[in-house]
């Protein structure tokens, strides 16, 4: 049975790979992309989303959202993703146009049109989701499930305490975890298990344009700048898409997650209590071989479509 996915993102190298993964899984239908400022500024994340839609040959609407956090100054990760967000990859100018709606409204309208049928996943800062939830709290009922790539229960990657997506807009994350849904938190403890090692990357040989124009320039840049020290970069955002496609790939544990918004040294920390009254399912373990099998199968389909585009 085909699952439908609405993806809120900030492309970003790992976002680009997550979008391609979603496109290549035959029983996953991507019904829309919404963009938020995060890895790079909103201008670039939105342009990248449009370029990726065209590059992959996707028929997917894109809506632009928030360019800054709810109350804080914007933060980016251009040092990890490059000035425009896609590392060393240079994709053709976008031909597709944005839809005439703010991302928050697009999220509300898309979920309202098919209550209980669409999975909502967010793989960037949670500003758009918080705005949508504040405007229409019923999206928490309408989403078939809500999955984020963000947070951690043991570590940070932007500060010692906080993961980037949550740290970029802690107030938005606090709104989201306080919503009337059960958030699936795919955090660093899980995503660091999904590393594109040399052995993994050898599986991408023969993927033609996909490898040459996107995977290699993205992953080369990412591996040099993400602090992986030769272990292979973690493909964070693809883990959230993989969970939507096949939850059996990920082991989770129920937990109470609260977001620290006041701490001098801990702002953006996802304080996780595995013994508390749960508001989240927190990812702990990835079936790594099965994850990369899913990734490999999906990307071979995408590569074939690039070789023989429709029409």
N, C-alpha and C positions, 0 to 999 in steps of 0.2 A: 504494500500500500504506500502510495506517495505521500510524503510529509511536506508541508509547506513551511517556508522559513522567511521571516523578515529580519534583515541583518542591519544593525546599526554599527557603523564602523568609522575608522579614522585612517584610511590607507596612506602610508604605512606598508612596510615590506610584508610582515606576517599577515596583515589584512589582505593584501593582494593574493597571497597564497591561500588564505581561507576562502576568499571569493571564488578562486579557481577550483578549490576542492568542492565547494557547494555546487558549482556549475557541472562538475564532472561526475557527481553521484547520481545515477539514473533515477533513484526513487526519492530524490530530494528536489523540490521545486522552490527556487528562489523567487519570491513574489515582490521583492523590493529591496533597495539599498537606501539607507539614510546616513548622512555624513555629519560628523562632529569634529571640531578642532581638537587635536590631541597630539599624535605623533609629530605632525607638522600643523601649520596654520590651516584654517578651514578652506581658504582659497585653494590650497594644494590638495588637501584630502578630498575635496569635492571634484577637482579636476582629475585627480588620480582615479576616483571611482568611475567617472565617465570614460576615461581612457581605457580602464580595465574592462568595462562593459563592452566597448568596441573591440578591443584586442581579443577577448574571449569569444566574441560573436554572440553576446547574450541579448535577449529581448527582456530587459528589466528596467523598471523605472527607478530613477535616482532623485532623492529629495535632499536639499541642503538644510542643515540645522544650525545649532548653536556654535558660535565662533569663540566663545569664552565661557568660563565656569560661571556658576550662579552668583558667587560673591567674590571670588578670588581673582588674582591676576593670572592670565594664561601661562601654562607651561607646555613646552614641547620636548620632543626627544629627537630633534634633528641630528644630534650627534650620533645617534644609532641608525637612523633611517635615511640620512642625507637631507640636504637643504629642501628638496621638493618631495621627499618621502619615499622614493622607490630605489634608493641606493644608486647603483650604477646603471639601472635600467632606464632607457629613454623610449617611451612608447609614442606612437603617432598622436598628433593632435586629436582631441575628441570631436566626433561628429554628432554624438547624441546630445540631447538637450535635457535640462532639468525639468521636473514637473513643477507646476506653479503652486507649490504648497510648502510650508515650513515642515521640517522633518517631524516635529512633534504632532502636528495635525495629520500628516501622512500616516504616522503610526496609529493614531487614534482611528482614523477613517478606515484604514486597512483592516485592523482588528475588529472594528465594529461591523464591517461588512461580512465577516465570516467568524462569528464568535465560537471559540473552542476548536478552530481548525488550523490556526497558524501558530507556529513556534516563534517566539521573539527572542533574538539573541543580540547581545551588545558586547562588542569587542574593543571599545574605546572608552573614554571618559563617559560617565553616565548622565550627562547634562540633558540630552534629548529625552531620555527615558524619564527623568525626574520632571521635566516640563510637561510631558504628556500625562504622567501620572497625576500631577497636581491639577491639570486642566480637566482630566477625565479619569477619576479613580477606577472606573469600571474596566479599564484595560487590564487590570490585574485579574479580572474574571474572564475576560474575553481571550486572553492569550492561552493557547494550549499548554504552554510551558514558558518559563523565562530563564534564560541561561546567560551568564556573563563570563567573559574572560577578564578576570581581575581579582585582586586581593591575594591573600596568603594567610596561612595560619602559623607559619614559622619564620618568615623572612620578608625583606623588602628588596626592591631593585632600584628604587629611586632614592629612598632613605633606608637606613637599617630596619625601619619598622614598616614601610609602606611600599606597595606595588604601584607602578606608574598610573594606571587607569583610575584607580581610586584616589591616589594622592593628587591627581590633576584637578579633581573636583570632589572633595570629601563630602561637602554638603549635599550634592546631588546623590552620591552613593548612599548617604544616610537616609534620604527620602526613599530611594529605591528599595533598600533593605527593610524599610518600614512599611512597604506596600503590602496589600492583602493577597500576596502570592508567596510561593515558596521558591526563593531564588536558588538556582543551581550555580554554585560558585566554582568555576574552573580557574583555580589560582596557580601561583608559581610553583607550589609543591607538586602539582600535576604536570604543568606545561614544561617544567625543566626535565621531565622524563622523555619529551618528544624532541630530541636533538637531531638535526640534519647532519649526521656524521659523514665522514668520507665514504663509508660503506653504504649509507643511505643514499647519498648523492650519486653513487655509481649506478643506482637503479634508474636514475633519470636519463642515462645515456640513450641516445636515439630518439629523444622527444622533439627533435627538430626546432622549429621556431620557439616553442614553449621553453625549451632549455636554453637556447642561445640568446633569446631576446628578453626573457624574464627571469627564469630560475637562476641561471648562473650569475648574471650581474647583480641580482638582488641578494642571493645567498653569499656571494663573495664579499660584498660590502658589509652585510649583516654580521658575518663571521669575524670580520676584522674590527668591528666597532661595538659589538654587544657585550664584550667582556667574557666571552665563552672560552678564550685562551686555548683554541685549537680543539675543543671538545665538540664543536659543531653548534651552531646557533639553535636556540629553542624556538620552535615554530608555535608560539603561544596561541594565536587566535584560531588556527586550524583545529585546535583541540576542542574548542566550543562547537564548531561546526560538526566535527566528528561525533561529539556527544549527541547532538540533535539527530544525526543520521543513524547512529547506533549506540544507544546508551549502555549497552553491554560492554563497550570498550573501556568504560570508566567505572571504577568503584567509588562510591560516595558514602559519606556518613552524615547523619542528621546533626545539626549544630545550631546554636544561637550565634548569629553574627551581628555585631554592632560596629559602627564606623566611628573612629575617634576624629572629632572635628576641632577640638580645642587644644590638644597637646602641643607644646613647644617643639618636642622632638618626635612626636608620634602621630601628627596629623595625617590622616589617610590610612591609619592602621586598621585592618579588619580584625577586631578582637573576637576570637572564635572560642566558644565554649561548647565542647562536645557533650557536656552534661546538662546544658541548659534547655529551656523550652525552645524547640527548633523553629527557626524561620527560614532555614536554608538547608540544602544538601551540598556538602562540601566535598569536592573531588580529592581523592587521596592516592589512587593508583591507576595507572594507564596500562592497558594491554598493548605494549609497545609493538610487537610484531604485527598484530592485527591492525593497529593504527596505520603503520606504514604500508601494509597491504592495501588498505582502503585508499590511502593517499596515492599509491602507485597505480591502482586500477583507475581511479578518477582522472589522474593526470594523463594517462594513456588515452582515455576517451577525449579529453580536451585537446591533446596533441593531434589526434586523428581529425578532429573537427577543424583545427587550424590548417591541416594539410588539405582537407576537402571541405571547405566552407559551404554552408547551405546556400542555395540560390545561385 
